[in-house]
Amino acid sequence: AQTVTQSQPEMSVQEAETVTLSCTYDTSESNYYLFWYKQPPSRQMILVIRQEAYKQQNATENRFSVNFQKAAKSFSLKISDSQLGDTAMYFCAFTSYSGAGSYQLTFGKGTKLSVIP
Amino acid sequence: KAGVTQTPRYLIKTRGQQVTLSCSPISGHRSVSWYQQTPGQGLQFLFEYFSETQRNKGNFPGRFSGRQFSNSRSEMNVSTLELGDSALYLCASSFARVTSGANVLTFGAGSRLTVL
């Protein structure tokens, strides 16, 4: 079974600074996908970034980028120029093919990020 | 484009009762997944429906069930409620195009169930 570990339950960062959230995972699969989801206090889970394991290039989305280290099974999220709206729970998630066309997400426990003005 | 809509947003039940939660996916999305979120266990996969068929199921007891209708709307049911069923139940939909690998899930705001 796959596991996802987020070792930082809480983090804080000053507005406009850069912060990195850590995520490690364990799997025997060779083809899989990794995600970072953001859940603001309003609760709606929002996709931040997606990475396909067979792509060596790290994914980026505006101020969000990842450092994907496949051999180390590490998938960290870097947020640059942090904004107050980045305050949220961040979940790292893993998925691989489950059969019958299905992919189910395995989530980490989350990191609560607070952006301080 | 409307997002994923879950109803009701909040509900309170007592032990032994049953509950039905509803999820309307994004128009055109054929896959609906359900997740349970609790402070202790985090986010756990319940099941996934595609074209009215359950094609994947998580490790939950048989008290948890679901179904999907021809318009892709989905319901989940929990019978004989226990205190530990108190949670935020999240529904997510995706287009689920087979050739594109793992599709991005779009989540609803959730249904907060409290069992007394």
Interface residues (C-beta under 8 A of the other chain):
Chain A: Y32 Y33 F35 Y37 S42 R43 Q44 M45 I46 L47 R50 E52 F91 T95 S96 Y97 S98 G99 A100 G101 S102 Y103 Q104 L105 T106 F107 G108 K109 G110
Chain B: S33 Y35 G42 L43 Q44 F45 E48 F50 R55 N56 G58 L88 L90 A92 A96 V98 G101 A102 N103 V104 L105 T106 F107 G108 A109 G110
